[in-house]
Amino acid sequence: MQRNSFLGVNLNVDLAPGGRGGLERSCQARPADGIRVADPSHGVERIEARFHGNAFSPHRHDTYGLGLTLHGVQTFHYRGVERFSNAGNVIVLHPDELHDGAAGTEDGLIYRMIYLPPALISAVNGDQTGLPFVPDPVLADEEIRQALRDILYDLDEQPSDLIMDDVVMRLAAGLFRQAGALGKRLTPSARSAVLRARDLLEDRCADLVSSKALEAETGLDRYELARQFRRLMGTSPHRYLVMRRLERAKRSLAEGQGLAAAAADAGFADQAHFTRHFRKTFGITPGHWLTIRIPNTGEC
């Protein structure tokens, strides 16, 4: 398989830096549905996906989902409205916003996404402001598009620190510009408390973490912590903990561990509990995810 191709479809002409269009003409075959996940790097996830019909049931992430529609029509419900993205458009999904996903035509859908932790976006402004909210999830923003091309063009290559820093800065600038205003400022003490809570949740993601433990760690009462945590991290402490468990379970599954063992290792009560959270978060069951996942062999 050629480098930077996916299941028989050449993506170079549309994703090359400065490239515009051309992907529709390059599609000759109807490849199978699937998701290819790049190797983890810098705390972000990058994927390439191809689907026909309804792909994902309603779900939500605790990250910013930024992507490019490359082929077909990308349809999804977001904030109570059905949205449509044509090839070349930019997709912006805010953390913790419910959405689904489907191909809008029989030709199917190809897109690439990067999932950025909110802390990376807020860090561009020194963690002094809350997160930017972009009201329109479908954009024709050339500056964001070019930044996404730079980071999504080659999923086989691990981006360097300098490349990632530059792309995150450009994406954050674009999000704040599209949002039209800076978020409310966070005090240094509130920021420090949230980061301590985040670190505790990550270190103990497979354990039962109580509100009292977070209060003792941060010095904030549980309600103030919930407010400040959402402003900086884009979601609640509970959902952040569940997401870290799901990430741990996904790594175990990718390494060949069974569903029940992966669920137990990540701190879920049982396989059914794990499956419910997985479907609620990713829009598909863990078994389906394993079926459509394309192993990243480095040969693409």
N, C-alpha and C positions, 0 to 999 in steps of 0.2 A: 504494500500500500504506500502511496506517495506521502511524503511529509506534508503536514498541514492539509490533509484530506480526511474526510470522515465518511466511512462506509460507502466509498465510491464517488463522493461528490467533492470536486475541487473547490476549495474556499479561498485560494490565494488571491484571486483577482479582486475580491471584495474586501478582504481583511488586510491586504498589504497597506502599510502606512501611506496615506495619500490616495489610496485606491477608492474608486467610486463605482458601485454597481457591477454588473457583469455576471453575478452568480446565477441569475435566472437562466442565462444562455448556456452555462456550464453543466447544468443538471441533465444527465442523459438517462440515468437509471432511477429506479425507485428503491432505495436502500431500506433495510429493515430499521424499525424503531430501536433506539438505544440512547444511552447516556455515557459519555466518556468524561472521566474526571482526571484532571491534571494532578500530578504529585503535589502534596501540600507544600506551601511556600509562604513565608512571612505572615502566617496566621490567616491567610485568605484561601478561598476555594475558587477554582476556575473550572467551568464545565462546557461541554459542547453537547447539544441534544438534537435528536431528530424524532419527530412524532407525526402520526396521522390520527385524526379524531381527537377524542378527549384524552388528555394525558394525565392531568393531576386533579384530584378533588380539592375542595377548599382547604387551605393550610396557611401557615405563616412561618416566617423565619425571624431570628433575632439579629439579623444582619441587614445591611443595605444590599439589595439585589440590583446590579447594574448590568445591562446587556445590550446586545445588538441583534436585531432580527435580520437574518441573512437570506432566508428563502421562505416564500409563502406568506401567509397572514397569521400573526400571533394574536389569539383572542384570549381574554381573561376578564373576570369580574373583579372590580377593585373599588372599594368605597361605594358600593351600591350601584355601580354603573358598569355596563359591558364595554370593554375597551378593545381597540383594534390597532395592531402595529404591523405596518408593511415593511418589506425588506429595506434596510437602510436606516430605519428608525432606532432611537435609543429608548430603552426601557429603564425606568427608575421605580423600584419598589422600596418603600420605607419600612424599617424594622417593625415587626409586630402587626403589619397590615394584612388582613385576610385576603387571599386571592386564590384563583384556580388557574388552569392553563389548558389550552387546546389549539389544534390547527384549524384555521378558519376556512380552508379549502381542501379539496380532495388531493391536491398536489403535495400536501404535507407541510411540515414546518421544520426549519433549521435555525437554531440560535445559539449564541454563546453568552455566558454570564460570568460575572465575578461577584462573589459574596464577600463584602467588606465589613469587618466588625465595626460598630459605631465608634469605638474608641479611636480607631485610626482617623476617622473623619473629624472628630472633635479635637484630636491632637494637633491638627493643622493650625488651629487658633489657640494653641496652648491650653486646651481643655478649659478655656475660660467661658465658653458659651455652650448652650444646649445644641441639639442636633437640628440641622436644616430639614424642613419638610417641604418637598416639592409636590404641589397639588396635582399636577398633570403627570401621570406615569408614562406617557408616550410623548417623546420629544424629538424635534429635529434640531438638535444642538450640535453644531459642528465641533466645538471645542471638546465637549464630553465624548463625542463620537471618535475623535482622533486619539484621545487618551485611552479609550477602550480598545481601539485597534492596536495600540502599542502593547497593551498587556495581554490581549486575547489572540494576537496573530499566531503565535507559536506556543501551543500548550505543552509541547515536549521540552521546551527550554525553561529552566529555572531562572526567573528574573533576578538580577542582581539587586543589592540594597539600593543602589543609586537609581536604577530604573523604577523600582517599586516606590521609593520616596517621591520621585518626580510624578509618577502617575497618580498616586494618592493625593498629592498636593493639587494637581490639575482637576481631578474628579471632585475633591472637596470644594475647590473654588467654583466649579460649575454648579454644584448642588446649592451652595449658599447663594449664588447669583440667581438660579432658578427659583429658589425659595423667596427671594425678594427682601429678606431681612435676616439679621443674625439672631440666633436664639438668645433666650434670657441668660445673663451671666451667672456662672456658678461661683460661689465663694471658694477660696482655696481649701478651707476646712471641709466643705461638703464634697468637693472633688476627691480629697484624700480619703474621706470616709467611704465613698463609693468604690474607690480602687481597692481599699482593704477588704471590703465585702466581696468584690469580684475575685480577688486572690483567694479568699477563704473558700468560696464556692468552687473554684477551679481545683484547688488542692483536695477538697473533700467531696468531689462530685458524686462518688459512689456511696456516700454516707447520708444519713438523715441529718440535715442541717436545720436547726430550729431558729425561729425568730429571736429567741433569747441569745443564742450564740452570735448572731449577727449584731444584735444590740450591744453585746459585750465587746465585740471586736471593733465596732465603729463609733460607739458613744452616741449614736442617734437612736431615737425610738423607732419602732418598726414602720410607722406610717410616714415619718419624715424620710427615712431611708428609702422606702418604696418610691416616694416622689422624686428624690434626688437621683436614685438609681435609674429610673426611667428617663430622666432628662439627659443623663450622660451615656447610658448604655442602650437606650431605645426599647427596653423591655423590663419586665419585673424580675426581682431576684429569683422567684420560683421558676419562671420560664428559662432564665439564664442557666439555672442548675439543671433543668431537664435537657436543655440543648447540649450541655457538656456531657451528660450521660449518653445522649443519642450519638454524639460524635465518637465517644469511646466505643459504643456498641457497633457502629458502622466500621470502625477500624478493625474490630475483632471479626466481623463478618467477612470483610475483604481479605483477611488473613486466613479464612477457611474455618473459623469457629462456628459451631451450630447456633441456631437462634436462641435456644434455651440457655446455653452457656454464656453467650454474648449478653443476653439480658441480665443474667445474674451477676456477671462480672461488672456490669455498668451500674448496678444498684437498683434495677427494677424488681418489683415484687415477684413477677413471673413473666413468662413469654407473652401471655395475653396483655398484661399491663404494658410491656414494651411495644407490642404491635399497635395498641391503641395510640400511644404517644407518637410512634413513628408515622403512622398514617395521618394523624392530626397535624404533624409538623411538616411532612414532606409530600403529602397528598397521595401517597401510594403505600402499600404494605412492604415490610422488609423483604418478604419473599419475592415480590414483584421487582423491587429494587435490585436484588441479586440477579434476577433473570435478564434485565435490560442493561445492567452495568457492563460497560466495555472495559476490560482490564487495560491499564496504561502500560504497554510493553516497551514503549520507546521506539517502536518500529514504524509508527504512523508518520 
